[in-house]
Amino acid sequence: MNTQEWIVNHFEELVNKYTGKYIAVVNKNVVSTGGEAADVEKEAVSKYPGEMPSIIFIPRKEDLACLLIQ
């Protein structure tokens, strides 16, 4: 399972834990979180040099409901 598949498979858990934040995932682990994507990426790259973190925004539950209705 690659990182993207891991994110999809754990999306509900990520929404419950990191709602409204950016997260960085490296090797199927959340390695950084925060309110600004650039800061999250910088911290992840600093912690894991040579790795390419996946940076994603975890929407709020109410935002997900709006997306599903449209």
VMD Tcl script that draws the C-alpha trace (Angstrom):
set ca {
  {0.00 0.00 0.00}
  {1.45 3.36 -1.00}
  {1.03 6.63 0.89}
  {-1.96 7.80 -1.16}
  {-3.80 4.52 -0.56}
  {-2.97 4.77 3.14}
  {-4.47 8.27 3.28}
  {-7.66 7.09 1.55}
  {-7.96 4.06 3.83}
  {-7.45 6.17 6.97}
  {-9.31 9.30 5.84}
  {-12.12 9.07 8.42}
  {-9.57 8.68 11.22}
  {-7.57 11.63 9.84}
  {-10.71 13.80 9.68}
  {-11.54 12.93 13.29}
  {-8.04 13.75 14.53}
  {-6.76 16.55 12.25}
  {-9.89 18.35 11.05}
  {-9.20 21.78 9.56}
  {-5.42 21.27 9.43}
  {-2.75 20.45 6.91}
  {-0.90 17.20 7.48}
  {2.32 15.75 6.11}
  {2.49 12.00 5.60}
  {5.77 10.12 5.15}
  {5.96 6.33 5.00}
  {2.30 6.01 6.06}
  {2.80 8.17 9.16}
  {1.56 11.66 9.95}
  {4.82 13.48 10.67}
  {3.68 17.11 10.86}
  {0.44 19.07 11.26}
  {-0.50 22.73 11.26}
  {-2.47 25.59 9.85}
  {-0.13 26.48 6.97}
  {0.87 24.03 4.24}
  {4.31 25.58 3.79}
  {5.14 25.23 7.49}
  {3.95 21.63 7.58}
  {6.01 20.77 4.51}
  {9.10 22.51 5.88}
  {8.89 20.59 9.16}
  {8.33 17.26 7.40}
  {11.28 17.78 5.04}
  {13.45 18.79 8.00}
  {12.49 15.64 9.94}
  {12.78 13.32 6.93}
  {15.41 14.64 4.50}
  {15.40 12.81 1.20}
  {11.75 11.79 1.56}
  {8.88 13.37 -0.38}
  {6.05 14.12 2.07}
  {2.43 14.11 0.94}
  {0.84 17.35 2.14}
  {-2.95 17.44 2.29}
  {-5.62 19.58 3.91}
  {-8.03 17.67 6.11}
  {-11.44 19.30 5.73}
  {-13.85 19.91 8.57}
  {-16.71 17.42 8.84}
  {-19.25 20.10 7.94}
  {-17.26 20.92 4.79}
  {-17.36 17.26 3.80}
  {-21.14 17.24 4.17}
  {-21.39 20.21 1.79}
  {-19.17 18.45 -0.75}
  {-21.32 15.33 -0.67}
  {-24.55 17.27 -1.19}
  {-23.34 19.13 -4.29}
}
mol new
graphics top color blue
foreach p $ca { graphics top sphere $p radius 0.5 }
foreach p [lrange $ca 0 end-1] q [lrange $ca 1 end] { graphics top cylinder $p $q radius 0.2 }
display resetview
